[in-house]
Amino acid sequence: MHPQAKQFLSESQRRSFAEGKAEGKAEGKAEGKAEGRAEAVIAILAARELYPQSTERDQILAERDQDQLDRLLGRAMTCASVAELLATR
């Protein structure tokens, strides 16, 4: 928001704007963390010479649930195959 525009807003409008801005930042931060975790799963698999097919890769990269990503990270270190990793979801 342009700094001069704030003068035309009521206090409640300014508060609402600030809350929306903070909410957007939090959502963006969570999205970034999820992307990083998903990419880490792919990297761990690659380090173990396990290479997901494009559909499997897309499935991993599309995951946004933090708990599920944490489980995938843990299992990526011990699974025998990418199929096994995704089958135990």
Contact map, one row per residue, 1 for C-alpha under 8 A:
11101100000000000000000000000000000000000000000000000000000000000000000000000000000000000
11111100000000000000000000000000000000000000000000000000000000000000000000000000000000000
11111110000000000000000000000000000000000000000000000000000000000000000000000000000000000
01111111000000000000000000000000000000000000000000000000000000000000000000000000000000000
11111111100000000000000000000000000000000000000000000000000000000000000000000000000000000
11111111100001000000000000000000000000000000000000000000000000000000000000000000000000000
00111111110000000000000000000000000000000000000000000000000000000000000000000000000000000
00011111110000000000000000000000000000000000000000000000000000000000000000000000000000000
00001111111111000000000000000000000000000000000000000000000000000000000000000000000000000
00000011111111000000000000000000000000000000000000000000000000000000000000000000000000000
00000000111111100000000000000000000000000000000000000000000000000000000000000000000000000
00000000111111110000000000000000000000000000000000000000000000000000000000000000000000000
00000000111111111000000000000000000000000000000000000000000000000000000000000000000000000
00000100111111111100000000000000000000000000000000000000000000000000000000000000000000000
00000000001111111110000000000000000000000000000000000000000000000000000000000000000000000
00000000000111111111000000000000000000000000000000000000000000000000000000000000000000000
00000000000011111111100000000000000000000000000000000000000000000000000000000000000000000
00000000000001111111110000000000000000000000000000000000000000000000000000000000000000000
00000000000000111111111000000000000000000000000000000000000000000000000000000000000000000
00000000000000011111111100000000000000000000000000000000000000000000000000000000000000000
00000000000000001111111110000000000000000000000000000000000000000000000000000000000000000
00000000000000000111111111000000000000000000000000000000000000000000000000000000000000000
00000000000000000011111111100000000000000000000000000000000000000000000000000000000000000
00000000000000000001111111110000000000000000000000000000000000000000000000000000000000000
00000000000000000000111111111000000000000000000000000000000000000000000000000000000000000
00000000000000000000011111111100000000000000000000000000000000000000000000000000000000000
00000000000000000000001111111110000000000000000000000000000000000000000000000000000000000
00000000000000000000000111111111000000000000000000000000000000000000000000000000000000000
00000000000000000000000011111111100000000000000000000000000000000000000000000000000000000
00000000000000000000000001111111110000000000000000000000000000000000000000000000000000000
00000000000000000000000000111111111000000000000000000000000000010000000000000000000000000
00000000000000000000000000011111111100000000000000000000000000000000000000000000000000000
00000000000000000000000000001111111110000000000000000000000000000000000000000000000000000
00000000000000000000000000000111111111000000000000000000000000111100100000000000000000000
00000000000000000000000000000011111111100000000000000000000010010000000000000000000000000
00000000000000000000000000000001111111110000000000000000000000000000000000000000000000000
00000000000000000000000000000000111111111000000000000000000000000000110010000000000000000
00000000000000000000000000000000011111111100000000000000000111100000100000000000000000000
00000000000000000000000000000000001111111110000000000000000010000000000000000000000000000
00000000000000000000000000000000000111111111000000000000000000000000000010000000000000000
00000000000000000000000000000000000011111111100000000000000100000000000110010000000000000
00000000000000000000000000000000000001111111110000110000100100000000000000000000000000000
00000000000000000000000000000000000000111111111000000000000000000000000000000000000000000
00000000000000000000000000000000000000011111111100000000000000000000000010011000000000000
00000000000000000000000000000000000000001111111111110000000000000000000000011000010000000
00000000000000000000000000000000000000000111111111100000000000000000000000000000000000000
00000000000000000000000000000000000000000011111111000000000000000000000000000000000000000
00000000000000000000000000000000000000000001111111000000000000000000000000001000000000000
00000000000000000000000000000000000000000000111111100000000000000000000000000000000000000
00000000000000000000000000000000000000000000111111110000000000000000000000000000110000000
00000000000000000000000000000000000000000100110011111000000000000000000000000000010000000
00000000000000000000000000000000000000000100100001111111100000000000000000000000010000000
00000000000000000000000000000000000000000000000000111111100000000000000000000000000000000
00000000000000000000000000000000000000000000000000011111110000000000000000000000000000000
00000000000000000000000000000000000000000000000000011111111000000000000000000000000000000
00000000000000000000000000000000000000000000000000011111111100000000000000000000010001000
00000000000000000000000000000000000000000100000000011111111110000000000000000000000000000
00000000000000000000000000000000000000000000000000000111111111000000000000000000000000000
00000000000000000000000000000000000000000000000000000011111111100000000000000000000000000
00000000000000000000000000000000000001001100000000000001111111100000000000000000000000000
00000000000000000000000000000000001001100000000000000000111111100000000000000000000000000
00000000000000000000000000000000000001000000000000000000011111110000000000000000000000000
00000000000000000000000000000000010001000000000000000000001111111001100000000000000000000
00000000000000000000000000000010011000000000000000000000000001111101100000000000000000000
00000000000000000000000000000000010000000000000000000000000000111111100000000000000000000
00000000000000000000000000000000010000000000000000000000000000011111110000000000000000000
00000000000000000000000000000000000000000000000000000000000000001111111000000000000000000
00000000000000000000000000000000000000000000000000000000000000111111111100000000000000001
00000000000000000000000000000000010011000000000000000000000000111111111110000000000000000
00000000000000000000000000000000000010000000000000000000000000000111111111000000000000000
00000000000000000000000000000000000000000000000000000000000000000011111111100000000000000
00000000000000000000000000000000000000001000000000000000000000000001111111110000000011000
00000000000000000000000000000000000010011001000000000000000000000000111111111000000000000
00000000000000000000000000000000000000000000000000000000000000000000011111111100000000000
00000000000000000000000000000000000000000000000000000000000000000000001111111110000010000
00000000000000000000000000000000000000001001100000000000000000000000000111111110010010000
00000000000000000000000000000000000000000001100100000000000000000000000011111110000000000
00000000000000000000000000000000000000000000000000000000000000000000000001111111000000000
00000000000000000000000000000000000000000000000000000000000000000000000000111111110110000
00000000000000000000000000000000000000000000000000000000000000000000000000000111110110000
00000000000000000000000000000000000000000000000001000000000000000000000000000011111110000
00000000000000000000000000000000000000000000100001110001000000000000000000010011111111000
00000000000000000000000000000000000000000000000000000000000000000000000000000000111111100
00000000000000000000000000000000000000000000000000000000000000000000000000000011111111110
00000000000000000000000000000000000000000000000000000000000000000000000100110011111111111
00000000000000000000000000000000000000000000000000000001000000000000000100000000011111111
00000000000000000000000000000000000000000000000000000000000000000000000000000000001111111
00000000000000000000000000000000000000000000000000000000000000000000000000000000000111111
00000000000000000000000000000000000000000000000000000000000000000001000000000000000011111
